[in-house]
Amino acid sequence: MTDTIKLANVRCIFPNLFKTEIYQGKDTGKYAITFLIPKSNEKAKSEIDEKIEALLKEKNKGKQLEDNRLPIKDGDKKDKDYYAGHWVIKATANAVGKNGALNEKPVAKNADGVTAEDEASCDIYSGCQVHGIISLWFYDGASGYPKRVSANLHGVKFYKHNDPIGQGNVDVDSEFDDIEMEIDDDI
């Protein structure tokens, strides 16, 4: 059994692939993305469940964890419409290692297979379809935080367009053009 999980043709939301994620006004120090796996994709869900079970057997003496301590969530129980009908899994990658050295960013590939160097050159946006590579790991609670299974982000590749989700970038040039067309110089 390989350690990585390959997610094919899943929707992504809130990609933070070049800058670390800001949550509730604070920098998490992690690159992050959330994958929406259609509930019809039983293969992906089964693979994730099997890897979680294997981790719990090996690292937690087979003891189960509460659902809120597992990386995959039922989108039908979440508060936004775009989660419905999906399994939701958030994957992250630490920007800085335990020794203080910078970690490599997760790989972000465009549709043509070329690795994007920055956000401006990246095809990936919140709502598009992607392929993702993740792995799961067990946190043993040694620092006082509860035990949990988390998803580590290795890479994302743009697959195809879909409706954007969330606030995207504003095309300032076209917005200024609209303003100038609306001005009544007689005022």
Summary of the structure (lengths in Angstrom):
residues: 187
radius of gyration: 19.3
end to end distance: 71.6
largest distance: 77.9
contacts: 495
relative contact order: 0.22
helix: 22%
strand: 36%
